[in-house]
Amino acid sequence: MPSIRRELEKRAQQAILKRIIENYKKDRDNWLQEPSIRKSLLNFSLFRTQNAMLIAAIILLTGCGALALLSVSGLLAGLAVAGLGAVALVLVELLYLYLSFKDEKLHAQAVAELLEPEVNFEPARLNDQELAVKVDKALEYWALIDDTVDKAPPGVLRDRLEETTKEATHWLEAVYNLAGRVDQFHKNQVIERDLKSVPKAIENYKAKLAFEDSPEVQKQLERTIADKERQLRTLQNLQNSMEKADYQLDSTISALGTIYSQLLLVGNKDEEGSRVSRLQEEISEQVYRLEDLAEAMDEVYQDSA
């Protein structure tokens, strides 16, 4: 069972990587003009097994030929063959690199290697088991949606459904990212401590203020109380945002199940495109809500730091 789960996670990671690559390419007219892409493609081509075998074969053939001529025709002939071999190695390597830069499949592999670190989907990192269960449920629905689209026959409708899968992949990312933020909040012992200690500190300062006679000390206590109350409001806003995020995760997982059920009702006719469009709009709306909530949480979190 764990191995099946891991395979499902890898499948989702590959889908996320594919979406990142497509978005990266969409934003650029010619991605080979990017220095990072050219460098990645060059490294990928140079260190491929095929290139190592090609270099080894040329060196081996040149060495054998040079040794053979060395024993038969003398030193100069052997050196001449070695020199020709070196020239051939350079020319063949240049041709190999040229063909590599023309190979679209190699482009995709090189870019995938470059952008793979941007994939952020590792449910095993979540410490909160309730959050982990929610992400697992979202992953299951995503896989069901993906499988359903894979079974659709080729055609216009299949192309539209594949766009739905991309949207669902984006949705899965948003679910995980939001769950990760809530998980970090639950692990933050400082915030948990402050939520308990700050209200008590405010009560203590107010009690001291009530019996303080010195005007200067009173002003200082009032400033301290105001600062503590501002801190408490920020902490409470953060806590409210986390609770809202938790409820939003429940809501969005239910929505994923609904999307899957609706997807099963889509027929194989092109006129069903309107239904698919509505599904995509609903998914986009859910993704927007999740990402908007995640950004709001980040802002509150920064204010509390």
ABEGO torsion letter per residue (X at the ends): XAAAAAAAAAAAAAAAAAAAAAAAAAABABAAABAAAAAAAAAAAAABAAAAAAAAAAAAAAAAAAAAAAAAAEAAAAAAAAAAAAAAAAAAAAAAAAAAAABAAAAAAAAAAAAAAABBBBAAABABAAAAAAAAAAAAAAAAAAAAAAABBBEAAAAAAAAAAAAAAAAAAAAAAAAAAAAAAAABAAAAAAAAAAAAAAAAAAAAAAABABAAAAAAAAAAAAAAAAAAAAAAAAAAAAAAAAAAAAAAAAAAAAAAAAAAABBABAAAAAAAAAAAAAAAAAAAAAAAAAAAAAAAAAAAX
